[in-house]
Amino acid sequence: MSSSTVLLAVLGIAVAGLGLIGAWPWLALPIANGDASTETVALGKALYARHCAACHGADLEGQRDWKSPLASGRMPAPPHDASGHTWHHADGMLFRITKQGPAAVVGGGYQSDMPGFGNVMSDSEIRAVIAFIKSTWPEREREYQAEISRRERETTQ
């Protein structure tokens, strides 16, 4: 083995070790919902209360008769609990709807009372809200949503 090969191996091990040291705090965090720390979920809960609960409900229950159009022709805010359809959407779609607003994502003249929150919350804050919502779902809904999110990631890579 040449000295340059040994040097490269030592450097590789050193870089990997530094990477593990840097990642250790993240690896040690308690996990909620399989992909978010309890701190992220707590932040998401606070942000949800501040920005979302007025329409979607403090308990994620949505507005009454959420499947029927309002007098304006727009749809009421749906629930984000297991009774709604939020868990039918992949992470990327949920992120885009929250950041840009449903009308921008759905297109075709769709109108919604929900604004995009891209100018109100950072991307990480939007992800925290989604993590909070997901943390409230029963296991079956979380598993389904995780699977469609996995498929979404595979198709966008």
Secondary structure, DSSP 8 states (H G I E B T S, - for coil): --HHHHHHHHHHHHHHHHHHHHHHHHHHS-EETTTEEHHHHHHHHHHHHHHTHHHH-TTS--STTTTS--TTS-------STTSSGGGS-HHHHHHHHHH-HHHHH-TT---S----TTTS-HHHHHHHHHHHHHTS-HHHHHHHHHHHHHHHHHH-
